[in-house]
Amino acid sequence: MRDISGLLPFLIPLVIVQYTLAIVALVHVIRHPNYKVGNKVLWILIVLCFGIIGPVLYFVIGKGEDE
C-alpha cells in the first residue's frame, strides 16, 4: 500500500476548491430562478454528482441572467 502523505499537499487544496465551488454553485442555483438550460432540480443534481466539473458546467452553461 502506497503512502498517501506525499499527495496531501496537492489533495487538500483540490478538496477545498471542490467543496467551495459546490457550495457557491448550490447557493446560486437555489437563489436564482433563471437558467439557460434545464431547471433547478437538474442543476442541483449535476452540481452534487459531478465533483469539480458540475459547478463549472453550471457557471458556464446553466447560469442564467441575473435580475
Secondary structure, 3 states (H helix, E strand, C coil): CCCHHHCHHHHHHHHHHHHHHHHHHHHHHHHCCCECCCCHHHHHHHHHHCCCHHHHHHHHHHECCCC
